[in-house]
Amino acid sequence: MRSTMSPRLPFPRRAGLLALAALLLSACAPATMRRVADPLVQPSVTPVAASEDPLLKLLAAQFALQDGDTVAAARGFVEAAALSDDRELAEQATRLALAAKDWSLASSALARWQALAPADPGVLQARAWIALGAGSDEEAIAALGALAARDDEQGWRLVAQALLNAPDKARAAKLLDALVAPRLRSTGDATLVAMSQLAFKLGDKALAGRIVQVASERFASADDAMWSARLAIDAGDRPRARAIYSAALAREPKNTRLRGAYASLLGEDGDNAGAARVLADGPQDATVLAARAAYAARAEDKALLGALYREIEADAGPRDGARLFLLGQVAELLDRRDAALAWYRDVPDDDEHAFEAQMRSALVLDQLDRTAEAIARLHRLVESAAGDAGQQRNAWLLEADILARRERQDDARRVYARALASLPDDPRLLYGRALLAVDMGDIGAAERDLRRVIELRPDDAEALNALGYTLADHHGVGDPRQQEALALIERALELKPDEPAIIDSLGWVRYRLGDLDGSLENLRRAYARQPDADIAAHLGEVLWARGQRDEARRIWDEGRRKDATNKALLETIRRLTR
């Protein structure tokens, strides 16, 4: 169901009117240009008065429409419709008058439309629309009631469109309540859910809940459950939403949509292992298997990943590229690197996963200390991807990342130079080179590349955040560039308000500006959403500065369990506790 309905802009194409236009044009041709084959049989054209010429009225209306004068255009179409027996022209005239919100003119057009097509349900909708605009609730409810009495999808869709276009949404919700109340026991399940959703869009959440409650009691369908759970989530009652999903799955254990929606809720609540288990209980297909792997990976649950791997490996069915690629990914997550390489190798060259499988293979080879093989494979990928800038860029980025992690920063920088010579001003390559420059201590080069990315893409939240964080982290407390850093990070947060890395940056720049309370609030929020080692380093430092040293040590210990070699975390602990 669309949330709004805009009257169609009328552009009539009618053979009769075009023929009339041709006759009129020929009648207006200069006498010296006329040719008559037989002087005894002269053609004749009866002149049409401008006030009775529908073509001229339509042409004038079209010009008015092009000039943005909707009222004049509507008037022209209504006048043309009055001179025509074309039902479609009458409908278009009505809709244009509705768009102009000229209720008197719309009523005139509607009268013509109704005369030509009295059974068209659009007539009832237009009547309701006019009544809503004119403030006549009684007439609106009569027309809407006639549409609802059709008890079909089209009738309720037209009701919804009219109410959503009402100028007063609260009033529209009251009309919906009056309309639905006598039909709750006779309306189908799909219609009840749609009407509940309409009530929600009109702002009446209580009505939305009452309607879907009736649907749930009568039909107990998957759609009822998913919408009921959505309302519970909106009300902040996530335990109730989980209970709704659990009960629905007990009734329909094979419903994949229900399982997917329930898993999504659990994942949002941080229960990724629970999400993986919910998906494991039902029917399995490629999408479900991939989702299970993703949730289990987020939960870092090796037992779930191992069970999934054995399940997929034991499946005797055909293994297409997607299945082979998934086996390789799960093997990687289980640190079965040789097995992962074998699965990736089996992905056919013409499969859509082939490039990514080769990229993953390069990563695995590096993890096996076969870095030269990894780099050689990436070079071959760049050659085979000639003409595909995206694939070449990704291969170059991975090569530079592998080299940097191997402490070969100069080699990585040469990769970026080579890549940018082929793809000048590529924002992702510039961004990657900037991060490398930060690691190398070349802050000036990093700043130049990040500013160039922002120049190319002013709304690049990652680049705004990276530049802001770099300025904050490498300039002293009180430096005026800290204020620029704050502005950049706040702009990034406007673009991505829930991104933990940006929230972390905001907390860090506030710490550098001396706002310990604001900093702590941001860092706690970031850590709650993404408890990684980098954020742990920042949060622990602010806690330490506030004298909350036991909590700081606890946060740092959590961070070390996540990433025992994280440079930022180890440097922070060394600097503050030595």
C-alpha positions in Angstrom: 0.0 0.0 0.0 1.5 3.3 -1.0 1.6 6.0 1.6 0.5 8.8 -0.6 -1.5 9.2 -3.8 -0.8 12.0 -6.2 -3.5 12.6 -8.9 -2.1 11.6 -12.3 -1.1 14.5 -14.4 -3.3 14.4 -17.5 -1.6 14.2 -20.9 -4.5 13.0 -23.1 -3.7 11.3 -26.4 -7.0 10.8 -28.3 -7.3 10.0 -32.0 -10.5 12.0 -32.3 -9.0 15.2 -31.0 -5.8 14.7 -33.0 -7.9 14.3 -36.1 -9.8 17.5 -35.3 -6.4 19.2 -34.9 -5.3 18.1 -38.3 -8.6 19.5 -39.9 -8.2 22.8 -38.1 -4.6 23.2 -39.2 -5.6 22.4 -42.8 -8.4 24.9 -42.6 -6.0 27.6 -41.4 -3.5 27.0 -44.3 -2.9 30.0 -46.6 -5.1 30.0 -49.7 -2.0 30.0 -52.0 -0.9 26.6 -50.6 -4.2 24.7 -51.0 -4.5 22.1 -53.6 -7.9 20.7 -54.7 -7.8 17.7 -57.1 -11.4 18.0 -58.2 -12.8 21.5 -58.3 -16.4 20.1 -58.4 -16.0 18.5 -55.0 -14.8 21.1 -52.5 -14.0 20.0 -48.9 -15.7 22.0 -46.2 -14.9 22.5 -42.5 -17.5 23.8 -40.1 -15.8 26.4 -37.9 -15.9 25.6 -34.1 -16.3 28.4 -31.6 -13.3 28.7 -29.3 -15.6 28.4 -26.3 -16.8 25.0 -27.5 -13.4 23.7 -28.8 -12.1 21.0 -26.4 -8.7 20.8 -28.2 -8.0 24.5 -27.7 -9.0 24.2 -24.1 -6.7 21.2 -23.6 -3.8 23.0 -25.3 -4.3 26.0 -23.1 -4.5 23.8 -20.1 -1.3 22.0 -21.0 0.5 25.3 -21.3 -0.8 26.4 -17.9 0.4 23.1 -16.5 3.9 23.7 -17.9 3.9 27.1 -16.3 3.0 25.6 -12.9 -0.4 27.1 -12.8 -2.3 24.1 -11.6 -5.6 25.9 -11.0 -5.8 27.3 -14.5 -4.8 23.9 -15.9 -7.5 22.1 -13.9 -10.1 24.6 -15.0 -9.1 24.0 -18.7 -9.3 20.2 -18.3 -12.7 20.5 -16.5 -14.1 22.7 -19.3 -12.7 20.3 -22.0 -14.2 17.3 -20.1 -17.6 19.0 -20.1 -17.5 19.1 -23.9 -16.3 15.5 -24.3 -17.7 12.0 -23.8 -14.3 10.7 -22.9 -14.5 9.0 -19.4 -10.7 9.1 -19.0 -10.6 12.8 -19.7 -13.2 13.4 -17.0 -11.2 11.3 -14.5 -8.0 13.3 -15.3 -9.8 16.6 -15.0 -11.1 15.5 -11.5 -7.7 14.4 -10.3 -6.1 17.6 -11.5 -8.7 19.7 -9.7 -8.1 17.6 -6.6 -4.4 18.3 -6.9 -5.2 22.0 -7.1 -7.4 21.6 -3.9 -10.2 23.4 -5.7 -13.1 21.4 -4.2 -15.8 23.3 -6.2 -14.0 22.7 -9.5 -13.3 19.0 -8.5 -17.0 18.5 -7.7 -17.9 19.8 -11.2 -15.4 17.5 -12.8 -16.6 14.6 -10.7 -20.1 15.1 -11.8 -19.1 14.6 -15.4 -16.9 11.5 -14.5 -19.8 10.0 -12.6 -22.2 10.6 -15.5 -19.8 8.8 -17.9 -18.7 6.0 -15.5 -21.0 5.6 -12.5 -19.6 2.3 -11.4 -16.0 3.3 -11.3 -14.7 3.0 -7.7 -12.5 5.9 -8.3 -15.6 8.1 -8.3 -16.3 7.1 -4.7 -12.7 7.8 -3.7 -12.8 11.3 -5.4 -16.0 12.0 -3.6 -14.4 11.1 -0.3 -11.4 13.2 -1.1 -13.5 16.2 -1.8 -15.5 15.7 1.4 -12.3 15.4 3.4 -10.9 18.6 1.9 -14.1 20.5 2.4 -14.5 19.3 6.0 -17.6 17.2 5.5 -17.1 14.1 7.7 -20.6 12.7 7.0 -20.1 12.8 3.2 -16.6 11.4 3.5 -17.6 8.4 5.7 -20.5 7.6 3.3 -18.2 7.5 0.3 -15.4 5.6 2.2 -18.0 3.2 3.6 -19.2 2.4 0.1 -15.6 1.6 -1.0 -15.1 -0.5 2.1 -18.3 -2.4 1.5 -16.7 -3.8 -1.6 -14.6 -6.0 0.8 -11.8 -6.4 -1.8 -8.2 -5.2 -1.9 -8.9 -2.4 -4.4 -11.7 -0.9 -2.3 -9.5 -0.7 0.9 -6.5 0.5 -1.1 -8.6 3.4 -2.3 -9.8 4.1 1.2 -6.2 4.2 2.5 -5.1 6.5 -0.3 -7.9 9.0 0.4 -7.2 9.0 4.2 -3.5 9.3 3.8 -4.0 12.4 1.7 -6.4 14.0 4.2 -5.0 17.3 5.5 -5.9 16.4 9.1 -4.4 13.0 10.0 -6.0 12.8 13.5 -9.4 13.4 11.9 -8.7 10.8 9.2 -7.8 8.3 12.0 -11.2 8.9 13.6 -12.9 8.3 10.3 -11.0 5.1 9.9 -12.0 4.0 13.4 -15.7 4.6 12.5 -15.2 2.8 9.2 -13.5 -0.3 10.5 -15.5 -0.8 13.7 -18.6 -2.4 12.1 -16.5 -4.5 9.8 -13.9 -6.1 12.1 -15.7 -9.4 12.1 -16.3 -9.6 8.4 -13.1 -8.3 6.9 -10.3 -10.6 5.8 -7.0 -11.0 7.5 -4.9 -9.2 4.9 -7.3 -6.3 5.0 -7.2 -6.0 8.8 -3.4 -6.0 8.8 -3.4 -3.3 6.1 -5.9 -1.2 8.0 -3.9 -1.5 11.2 -0.8 -0.3 9.3 -2.9 2.6 8.0 -3.9 3.5 11.5 -0.3 3.5 12.5 0.7 5.8 9.6 -2.1 8.1 10.6 -0.7 8.3 14.1 -3.3 6.3 16.0 -1.2 3.5 17.5 -4.0 2.4 19.9 -6.3 1.8 16.9 -3.6 0.0 15.1 -3.2 -2.3 18.1 -6.9 -3.0 18.5 -7.3 -3.9 14.8 -4.3 -6.3 14.7 -5.5 -7.8 18.0 -8.7 -8.8 16.3 -6.8 -10.2 13.3 -4.5 -12.2 15.6 -7.4 -13.7 17.5 -9.3 -14.7 14.3 -6.6 -15.7 12.0 -3.3 -16.0 13.9 -1.3 -15.7 10.7 2.4 -15.0 10.2 1.5 -11.5 8.9 -0.5 -10.8 12.0 2.4 -11.9 14.2 5.0 -9.9 12.4 3.0 -6.7 12.5 2.0 -7.3 16.1 5.7 -7.7 17.0 6.5 -4.5 15.1 4.0 -2.6 17.2 5.4 -4.1 20.4 8.9 -3.0 19.3 7.6 0.5 18.5 6.1 0.6 22.0 9.5 -0.4 23.5 8.3 -3.8 24.6 10.8 -6.0 23.0 10.2 -9.0 25.3 6.6 -9.0 24.2 7.8 -8.9 20.5 10.0 -12.0 21.2 7.0 -13.8 22.9 4.8 -13.1 19.8 7.4 -14.5 17.5 8.0 -17.6 19.7 4.2 -18.3 19.8 3.8 -17.8 16.0 6.7 -20.2 15.3 5.1 -22.8 17.5 2.1 -22.6 15.2 4.1 -22.3 11.9 7.5 -23.9 12.5 8.3 -24.0 8.8 7.6 -20.4 8.0 10.9 -18.9 6.8 9.7 -15.3 6.9 8.8 -15.6 10.6 12.1 -17.2 11.5 14.0 -14.5 9.6 12.1 -11.7 11.3 12.6 -13.3 14.7 16.3 -13.8 14.1 16.6 -10.1 13.0 15.0 -9.0 16.3 17.4 -11.2 18.3 20.4 -9.9 16.4 19.4 -6.3 17.0 19.2 -7.1 20.7 22.7 -8.5 20.6 21.7 -12.2 20.8 23.4 -13.3 17.6 23.8 -16.9 18.9 20.1 -17.0 19.5 19.4 -15.7 16.1 21.6 -18.4 14.5 19.8 -21.1 16.5 16.3 -19.8 15.5 17.3 -20.1 11.9 18.8 -23.5 12.4 15.5 -25.0 13.5 13.6 -24.4 10.3 13.8 -25.1 6.6 17.2 -24.4 5.1 18.1 -22.7 1.8 21.1 -20.7 0.6 19.9 -17.5 2.2 19.2 -19.1 5.6 22.5 -20.8 5.7 24.4 -17.6 4.9 22.4 -15.7 7.6 23.2 -18.5 10.1 26.9 -18.2 9.3 26.8 -14.4 9.7 25.0 -14.5 13.1 27.3 -17.2 14.4 30.3 -15.2 13.3 29.1 -12.1 15.0 28.6 -14.2 18.2 32.1 -15.7 17.8 30.4 -19.0 18.6 32.7 -21.7 17.2 30.3 -24.5 18.3 27.5 -23.0 16.1 29.9 -22.5 13.2 31.2 -26.0 13.5 27.8 -27.5 13.5 26.8 -25.4 10.5 30.0 -26.4 8.6 29.4 -30.1 9.2 25.8 -29.7 8.1 26.7 -28.0 4.9 29.6 -30.4 4.2 27.3 -33.4 4.8 24.7 -32.2 2.3 24.8 -34.6 -0.7 23.1 -32.1 -2.9 24.7 -30.2 -5.8 27.3 -27.5 -4.7 27.1 -24.4 -6.8 29.4 -21.4 -6.5 27.5 -19.9 -3.7 27.6 -23.1 -1.6 31.3 -23.6 -2.2 32.0 -19.9 -1.3 30.0 -20.3 1.9 31.9 -23.4 2.9 35.1 -21.5 2.4 34.0 -18.7 4.5 32.8 -20.9 7.4 36.1 -22.9 7.2 38.0 -19.6 7.5 36.0 -18.6 10.6 36.9 -22.0 12.1 40.6 -21.4 11.3 40.6 -24.3 8.8 42.6 -22.4 6.3 43.7 -25.3 4.1 40.1 -26.4 3.8 39.1 -22.8 3.0 41.6 -22.6 0.2 40.3 -25.9 -1.3 36.7 -24.7 -1.2 37.6 -21.3 -2.7 39.6 -23.0 -5.4 36.6 -25.1 -6.5 34.4 -22.0 -7.1 34.0 -21.9 -11.0 35.8 -19.1 -12.8 32.5 -18.0 -14.4 30.6 -17.9 -11.1 29.6 -14.6 -9.6 31.5 -15.4 -6.4 34.8 -16.2 -8.3 36.5 -12.9 -7.8 35.6 -12.7 -4.1 36.8 -16.3 -3.6 40.2 -15.4 -5.1 40.4 -12.3 -2.8 39.6 -14.5 0.2 42.2 -17.0 -0.9 44.8 -14.2 -1.0 44.0 -13.4 2.6 44.2 -17.0 3.7 47.5 -17.5 1.9 48.9 -14.5 3.9 47.6 -15.9 7.1 49.5 -19.1 6.3 52.7 -17.0 5.9 52.5 -17.5 2.1 52.5 -13.8 1.5 54.4 -13.9 -1.8 51.8 -16.3 -3.2 49.0 -14.0 -1.9 50.6 -10.9 -3.6 51.1 -12.8 -6.9 47.5 -13.9 -6.8 46.3 -10.4 -6.4 48.5 -9.2 -9.3 46.8 -11.8 -11.5 43.5 -10.7 -10.3 44.3 -7.1 -11.3 45.3 -8.3 -14.8 42.2 -10.5 -15.3 40.0 -7.6 -14.0 41.2 -5.2 -16.7 38.3 -2.9 -17.6 36.6 -3.5 -14.2 37.7 -0.5 -12.1 35.8 -1.8 -9.0 37.5 -5.2 -8.9 40.9 -3.7 -9.7 40.5 -1.2 -6.9 39.6 -3.9 -4.4 42.6 -6.1 -5.3 44.9 -3.1 -4.9 43.4 -2.2 -1.5 43.8 -5.7 -0.3 47.4 -5.9 -1.5 48.3 -2.6 0.3 46.5 -3.8 3.5 48.5 -7.1 3.5 51.8 -5.3 3.0 51.0 -2.8 5.7 50.1 -5.5 8.2 53.4 -7.1 7.3 55.2 -3.9 8.3 56.0 -3.1 4.7 54.5 0.4 4.6 56.8 1.7 1.9 55.7 -1.1 -0.4 52.1 -0.5 0.5 52.5 3.2 -0.4 53.9 2.2 -3.8 50.8 0.1 -4.4 48.6 3.1 -3.7 50.7 5.2 -6.1 50.4 2.6 -8.8 46.7 2.2 -8.2 46.0 6.0 -8.2 48.0 6.3 -11.5 45.4 4.0 -13.0 42.4 5.4 -11.1 43.1 9.1 -10.4 41.2 10.6 -7.6 39.5 7.4 -6.6 38.0 8.2 -3.2 38.5 4.7 -1.7 42.1 4.6 -2.8 42.7 8.1 -1.4 41.1 7.1 1.9 43.1 4.0 2.2 46.4 5.8 1.5 45.4 8.4 4.1 45.0 5.8 6.8 48.3 4.3 5.8 49.9 7.7 6.1 48.5 8.1 9.6 50.1 4.8 10.6 53.4 6.0 9.1 53.2 9.2 11.0 52.8 11.4 7.9 49.9 13.4 9.2 50.3 16.1 6.5 49.9 13.5 3.7 46.9 11.9 5.4 45.2 15.3 5.8 45.7 16.2 2.1 44.2 12.9 0.9 41.3 13.1 3.3 40.5 16.7 2.4 40.6 15.6 -1.3 38.1 12.8 -0.6 35.8 15.3 1.1 36.2 17.7 -1.8 35.1 14.9 -4.1 32.4 13.6 -1.8 31.3 16.2 0.7 28.9 13.7 2.4 31.4 10.9 2.9 30.9 10.2 6.6 33.9 7.9 6.9 36.3 10.6 5.4 34.8 13.3 7.6 35.2 11.2 10.7 38.7 10.1 9.8 39.9 13.7 9.2 38.2 14.9 12.4 39.7 12.1 14.5 43.1 12.6 12.9 43.0 16.3 13.8 41.8 15.6 17.3 44.4 12.9 18.0 47.4 14.7 16.6 46.9 18.2 17.9 47.2 19.2 21.5 44.5 20.2 23.9 43.5 23.8 23.2 44.7 23.8 19.6 42.1 25.6 17.5 42.1 22.6 15.1 40.3 20.7 17.8 37.2 22.8 17.1 37.5 21.9 13.4 37.8 18.3 14.4 34.6 18.5 16.5 32.7 20.1 13.6 33.8 17.4 11.1 32.9 14.6 13.5 29.5 16.1 14.3 28.8 16.4 10.5 29.8 12.7 10.1 27.4 11.8 12.9 24.6 13.7 11.3 25.1 11.4 8.2 25.5 8.2 10.2 24.0 8.8 13.7 24.3 5.2 14.9 27.8 4.4 13.7 29.9 3.3 16.8 33.2 4.5 15.2 31.9 8.0 14.8 30.4 8.1 18.3 33.8 7.0 19.6 35.5 9.8 17.7 33.0 12.3 19.1 33.8 11.0 22.6 37.5 11.3 21.9 37.5 14.8 20.6 35.4 15.9 23.6 38.0 14.4 25.8 40.7 16.3 24.0 38.6 19.5 24.5 38.3 18.8 28.3 34.6 17.7 28.3 35.0 14.6 30.4 31.3 14.1 31.1 30.3 14.5 27.5 33.2 12.3 26.4 32.3 9.5 28.8 28.6 9.5 27.7 29.6 9.1 24.0 32.3 6.5 24.7 29.9 4.4 26.8 27.4 4.5 24.1 29.9 3.5 21.4 31.3 0.7 23.5 27.8 -0.7 24.2 27.2 -0.9 20.5 30.6 -2.2 19.5 32.9 -3.4 22.4 36.1 -3.6 20.4 39.7 -2.9 21.6 40.0 0.6 20.0 36.9 1.9 21.8 38.0 0.1 25.0 41.3 2.1 24.8 39.5 5.4 24.7 36.8 4.6 27.2 39.4 3.2 29.7 41.5 6.4 29.3 38.6 8.7 30.1 37.6 6.6 33.1 41.2 6.7 34.3 41.2 10.5 33.9 38.1 10.7 36.0 39.6 8.5 38.8 37.5 5.5 38.0 40.6 3.3 37.7 39.1 -0.1 38.6 36.5 0.2 35.9 39.2 1.4 33.4 41.2 -1.7 34.1 38.2 -3.9 33.6 37.4 -2.3 30.3 41.0 -2.7 29.1 41.0 -6.3 30.2 37.8 -6.9 28.1 39.5 -5.2 25.1 42.6 -7.4 25.5 40.5 -10.5 25.4 39.0 -9.2 22.1 42.4 -8.3 20.6 45.5 -9.0 22.6 47.8 -7.3 20.0 45.8 -4.0 19.5 48.5 -1.3 19.3 46.2 1.6 20.5 45.1 -0.4 23.5 48.5 -1.6 24.5 50.0 1.9 24.1 47.3 3.4 26.2 47.7 0.9 29.1 51.5 1.3 29.0 51.4 5.1 29.0 48.9 5.5 31.8 50.0 2.7 34.2 53.8 2.7 33.9 
